[in-house]
Structures are given as C-alpha cells and as structure tokens.
Amino acid sequence: MTMQTLARDGAGIASGRPARTYLMCPPTYFDIKYTINAWMDPAAPVDRDRAIAEWERLRATYVGLGHTVHLLDPMENLPDMVFAANGATVVGGMVMGARFRHPERGEEAGAHQEWFARHGYRRFRRATHVNEGEGDYVFAYRAMVAGHGFRTDPRAHNELHDAFGLPVVSVELVDPRFYHLDTALCVIDPFTAAYYPGAFGEDGLLKIKTLFPELIEATERDALAFGLNAVSDGRHVVIPHDAVDLERKLTERGYDVVPVEMTELRKAGGGPKCCTLELRP
C-alpha cells in the first residue's frame, strides 16, 4: 500500500463532528533553569504570570471550539511539564509512554503514566528506547510520522508500530532549532499538512511529499514563530498569532484559523501543540 493510498483512506476517520479531547498541564512552575534545546536561555527573564495567561487563553480557545480539556497536575520540580504533548502518544485508547532523553524531564513520563492509570486507561505500553511522545510522533490518520535526529531514538519507531499497528514513516530532523517533529510539521486533515522544508533531511522530505497529497510550505519566519507547532481538528487550526503568512495560506484554503499568543512559552521552545496532548479514543 502506498503512502498516498494511506492518506486517502484516512478520510473516513476525520468525518463527523470535529470535537477532540486534550490533556494539558498548567504552567504553574514554568521556568527556564537549564538548556536542552536551541531556544532555552536560563539567563533570559521569564514572566510566569504571562505564561499562565497565554496557557489559559489556549485552554479557553479549545473549550470555546467545543473540545474537552483534561488537566494534568503540575509538579514543582518539573518546569517543562506544561509541554504535555511530550509525555505520551495516544491512539485508539492505547497509550505509548514517553522516555525522555534529558534527565531534567525524566520524571514527567511517570507523572503521565500515573494520570492515565487513574483515568481508566488500561492499555499502556512502556518505552524501551527514548521517545518524546507527540513531540516526535505525529498522527497522520492512517500512518504515524516519526521524527528522529535530536531527541527520539530511531529504534523507538519499531515500538511505535507495535503499539498502534499503523505504518510508521520515519523522517530525520537536521536543524537544531526544530528539535522536535511537531515544530516542523503539522497535520491539518487526512490529506493536508503544513511543513518547513529546511528542518528535514532529503529522504524525509521525499516521504512527506509522498504521504500528503496537499502540502502547505511555511516560511522560515513562520517556522521560527512556531507556526507549525499548531493544533488542527480538521476545520479549525490554532496557531501562534505571529505566524502571519501561514495563517493567510490556511485561510485561503478554507480553514478557520484561530491565532493565539505564545511568546512567553516559546522561550522554552514550545507552542500550542507542545502544550496539547490529544487523547484519541
């Protein structure tokens, strides 16, 4: 089966009302205390109140669009826990747990596992190799796109296939500014994705172009504004407010674009998607 066939066959999954269910974690203890990506500078001032306000507006945006948001309790010693998307991957009620590369975030995996156990998720797969959840795993309806190069171990991609039974399309990230796949690729609907070509190796670019019948190319400026760290329900696309060219391109294609401000949380290398783990039933 070709990648294009996989994309076309995914149309039925996106049908029906666009309501989604998300897991988020308040940035109560958000800070930049270490450097584990190209964006983080512990010497930079952090306005936690502003970060909380950005996060609250993002959560309210999802609720206003008709989506359900569950909350993960923050932990004082885990300042990056607000980036809930990195803690797991959930498809069909199956949970693939994360295993973080950097010890500074290691305890987040256990916090996620405990949350899923308390909330009735009985199908949980522990990770053997490093994977950083939906940071590097992007659900593409009939396939999973899996990134590697900076965080996730490519050997973890076999575990991803075993967990969900979906084809896995492995792509290499080559620009450290785009250290996670979800900073460089956003699946909009079963046929469409937005991406920044400069983040990928040549082989990965070919795979992305084969998988998606319709591709929207982001400018470097919009990619650096974390415009691709967006959340789409197939109709509405929530993106950072300063990804203006990408907003225009999406609007021209008929999507309802919802801009949100994420400039404070971006200091740690995060945007809307980083803050949002989708719980796919």
C-alpha positions as CSV (number, residue, x, y, z in Angstrom):
1,M,0.0,0.0,0.0
2,T,1.4,3.4,-1.0
3,M,1.7,6.4,1.3
4,Q,-0.8,8.3,-0.9
5,T,-3.3,5.4,-0.5
6,L,-2.8,5.6,3.2
7,A,-3.6,9.3,3.2
8,R,-6.7,8.9,1.0
9,D,-8.1,6.1,3.1
10,G,-7.9,8.2,6.3
11,A,-10.7,10.4,5.1
12,G,-13.4,8.4,7.0
13,I,-11.6,8.9,10.3
14,A,-11.9,12.6,10.1
15,S,-15.6,12.6,9.2
16,G,-18.2,13.6,11.8
17,R,-18.1,16.5,14.2
18,P,-14.6,17.9,14.9
19,A,-14.7,17.7,18.8
20,R,-11.5,16.5,20.3
21,T,-10.2,15.6,23.7
22,Y,-6.9,17.1,25.0
23,L,-4.7,16.8,28.1
24,M,-2.9,19.9,29.3
25,C,-0.8,20.9,32.3
26,P,-0.9,24.4,33.8
27,P,2.5,26.3,33.7
28,T,2.3,26.9,37.5
29,Y,6.0,26.2,37.8
30,F,7.2,27.3,34.4
31,D,10.8,28.5,34.3
32,I,14.0,28.1,32.3
33,K,16.5,26.5,34.6
34,Y,18.6,24.6,32.0
35,T,19.3,24.4,28.3
36,I,18.1,21.3,26.4
37,N,17.2,22.9,23.1
38,A,18.3,25.8,21.0
39,W,15.6,28.1,22.4
40,M,16.3,27.9,26.1
41,D,18.4,30.5,27.8
42,P,18.4,30.4,31.6
43,A,19.7,34.0,31.7
44,A,16.6,35.2,29.9
45,P,13.8,36.7,32.1
46,V,10.7,34.6,32.5
47,D,7.3,36.2,33.1
48,R,5.4,33.3,34.7
49,D,2.2,35.3,35.0
50,R,2.3,36.0,31.3
51,A,3.0,32.3,30.6
52,I,0.0,31.3,32.7
53,A,-2.2,33.9,30.8
54,E,-1.1,32.5,27.4
55,W,-1.8,29.0,28.6
56,E,-5.3,29.9,30.0
57,R,-6.2,31.6,26.7
58,L,-5.1,28.5,24.8
59,R,-7.2,26.2,27.0
60,A,-10.2,28.6,26.7
61,T,-9.8,28.5,23.0
62,Y,-10.2,24.8,22.8
63,V,-13.2,24.8,25.1
64,G,-14.7,27.6,23.0
65,L,-14.3,25.4,19.9
66,G,-16.3,22.6,21.6
67,H,-13.3,20.4,22.6
68,T,-12.8,18.8,26.0
69,V,-9.7,19.6,28.1
70,H,-8.4,17.4,30.9
71,L,-5.8,18.7,33.3
72,L,-2.5,17.1,34.5
73,D,-1.4,18.4,37.9
74,P,1.9,20.3,37.6
75,M,4.9,19.3,39.7
76,E,7.2,22.0,41.3
77,N,10.5,20.4,40.2
78,L,9.4,20.0,36.5
79,P,9.3,23.4,34.9
80,D,8.7,21.9,31.4
81,M,5.7,19.9,32.4
82,V,3.5,22.5,30.7
83,F,4.5,20.9,27.4
84,A,2.2,18.0,28.0
85,A,2.4,16.7,24.4
86,N,5.8,15.2,25.1
87,G,4.7,12.8,27.8
88,A,2.9,10.2,25.7
89,T,1.1,9.3,22.5
90,V,-2.5,8.1,22.5
91,V,-4.3,6.4,19.5
92,G,-7.4,4.3,19.8
93,G,-7.3,4.4,23.6
94,M,-3.8,2.8,23.6
95,V,-1.1,4.8,25.4
96,M,2.6,4.7,24.3
97,G,4.5,6.1,27.2
98,A,7.4,8.6,26.7
99,R,11.0,8.1,27.7
100,F,12.8,11.5,27.8
101,R,16.4,11.9,26.6
102,H,17.3,14.5,29.2
103,P,17.2,13.6,32.9
104,E,15.8,17.1,33.7
105,R,12.4,15.9,32.2
106,G,12.6,12.3,33.1
107,E,10.0,12.3,35.9
108,E,7.4,13.7,33.6
109,A,6.9,10.3,32.0
110,G,5.9,8.8,35.3
111,A,3.5,11.6,36.0
112,H,1.8,11.0,32.7
113,Q,1.6,7.3,33.4
114,E,0.0,7.8,36.8
115,W,-2.6,10.2,35.2
116,F,-3.6,7.6,32.6
117,A,-3.8,4.8,35.2
118,R,-6.1,7.0,37.4
119,H,-8.3,7.8,34.5
120,G,-9.1,4.3,33.4
121,Y,-6.5,3.7,30.6
122,R,-5.7,0.0,30.8
123,R,-3.7,-0.3,27.6
124,F,-0.3,1.3,28.4
125,R,3.0,0.4,26.7
126,R,6.2,1.3,28.4
127,A,9.0,2.7,26.3
128,T,12.3,0.8,26.0
129,H,14.0,3.4,23.8
130,V,13.9,7.2,24.0
131,N,10.8,8.8,22.6
132,E,9.3,12.2,23.4
133,G,5.7,11.5,22.7
134,E,3.8,13.7,20.3
135,G,6.9,15.9,20.2
136,D,8.3,13.5,17.6
137,Y,5.3,11.4,16.8
138,V,2.7,13.0,14.5
139,F,-0.6,11.2,13.9
140,A,-1.4,11.2,10.2
141,Y,-4.7,9.3,10.3
142,R,-3.6,6.1,8.5
143,A,0.1,6.4,9.5
144,M,2.4,7.8,12.1
145,V,5.1,10.2,11.1
146,A,8.0,9.7,13.5
147,G,10.9,12.1,13.9
148,H,14.5,11.5,15.0
149,G,17.8,13.3,14.9
150,F,17.8,15.2,18.2
151,R,15.5,13.6,20.8
152,T,13.7,10.4,19.8
153,D,15.9,7.3,19.2
154,P,15.0,5.9,15.7
155,R,14.9,2.4,17.3
156,A,11.8,3.6,19.2
157,H,9.9,3.7,15.9
158,N,9.5,0.0,15.9
159,E,7.9,0.3,19.4
160,L,5.5,2.8,17.9
161,H,4.4,0.4,15.2
162,D,4.0,-2.4,17.7
163,A,1.8,-0.2,19.9
164,F,-0.6,1.1,17.3
165,G,-0.3,-1.2,14.4
166,L,0.0,1.7,12.0
167,P,2.6,2.2,9.3
168,V,5.5,4.4,10.6
169,V,7.1,7.0,8.3
170,S,10.5,7.9,9.8
171,V,11.9,11.3,9.0
172,E,15.2,12.9,10.1
173,L,15.4,16.4,11.6
174,V,18.5,18.2,10.7
175,D,18.1,21.8,12.1
176,P,18.5,22.0,15.9
177,R,16.1,24.9,16.0
178,F,13.4,22.4,15.1
179,Y,14.4,19.7,17.6
180,H,11.0,18.0,17.7
181,L,8.9,17.0,14.7
182,D,5.9,19.0,15.9
183,T,7.9,22.2,15.4
184,A,8.3,21.5,11.7
185,L,5.2,19.5,10.6
186,C,1.5,19.9,11.4
187,V,-1.1,17.6,10.0
188,I,-4.2,19.6,9.1
189,D,-6.5,16.9,7.9
190,P,-6.1,13.4,6.3
191,F,-5.0,15.0,3.0
192,T,-3.1,18.1,4.1
193,A,-0.1,19.1,6.1
194,A,2.0,22.2,6.7
195,Y,5.7,21.9,6.9
196,Y,9.1,23.7,6.8
197,P,11.4,22.0,4.3
198,G,14.6,23.3,5.9
199,A,14.0,21.2,9.0
200,F,14.3,17.8,7.2
201,G,16.8,15.7,5.5
202,E,16.3,14.9,1.8
203,D,14.9,11.4,2.4
204,G,12.4,12.7,5.0
205,L,11.2,15.5,2.6
206,L,10.5,12.9,-0.1
207,K,8.5,10.8,2.3
208,I,6.4,13.8,3.5
209,K,5.7,14.8,-0.1
210,T,4.6,11.3,-0.9
211,L,2.4,10.9,2.2
212,F,0.4,14.1,1.9
213,P,-1.5,14.9,-1.4
214,E,-1.6,18.6,-0.3
215,L,1.3,20.4,1.4
216,I,1.5,23.9,2.6
217,E,5.0,25.2,2.8
218,A,5.8,27.5,5.7
219,T,8.4,30.3,5.5
220,E,11.4,30.3,7.8
221,R,9.9,33.3,9.6
222,D,6.7,31.5,10.4
223,A,8.5,28.3,11.3
224,L,10.6,30.3,13.8
225,A,7.4,31.8,15.2
226,F,6.4,28.1,15.9
227,G,3.6,28.4,13.4
228,L,3.9,24.7,12.7
229,N,3.5,23.9,16.3
230,A,-0.2,24.2,15.7
231,V,-3.3,22.1,16.6
232,S,-5.9,21.2,14.0
233,D,-9.2,19.5,14.4
234,G,-9.6,19.3,10.6
235,R,-11.5,22.5,10.4
236,H,-10.0,24.9,13.0
237,V,-6.3,25.5,13.2
238,V,-4.9,27.1,16.4
239,I,-1.5,28.7,15.6
240,P,0.7,31.4,17.2
241,H,-0.5,34.8,16.3
242,D,2.7,35.9,14.6
243,A,2.8,33.2,12.0
244,V,1.1,35.6,9.6
245,D,2.0,34.1,6.2
246,L,0.9,30.6,7.3
247,E,-2.3,32.0,8.7
248,R,-3.0,33.6,5.3
249,K,-2.3,30.4,3.4
250,L,-4.5,28.3,5.7
251,T,-7.3,30.9,5.5
252,E,-7.1,30.9,1.7
253,R,-7.7,27.1,1.7
254,G,-10.8,27.5,3.7
255,Y,-9.6,26.6,7.2
256,D,-10.8,28.6,10.3
257,V,-7.5,29.9,11.7
258,V,-7.5,30.8,15.4
259,P,-4.4,32.8,16.4
260,V,-3.1,32.7,20.0
261,E,-0.2,34.5,21.6
262,M,2.5,32.1,22.9
263,T,5.6,34.3,23.0
264,E,6.5,33.6,26.7
265,L,6.2,29.9,26.5
266,R,8.2,30.0,23.2
267,K,11.2,31.0,25.3
268,A,11.5,27.3,26.3
269,G,10.8,26.1,22.8
270,G,7.1,25.5,23.0
271,G,3.9,26.5,21.2
272,P,0.2,25.4,21.1
273,K,0.9,21.8,20.1
274,C,3.7,21.4,22.7
275,C,1.1,22.3,25.4
276,T,-1.6,19.9,24.0
277,L,-1.6,16.1,24.1
278,E,-4.5,14.7,22.1
279,L,-6.4,11.7,23.7
280,R,-7.7,9.8,20.7
281,P,-10.4,7.4,21.7
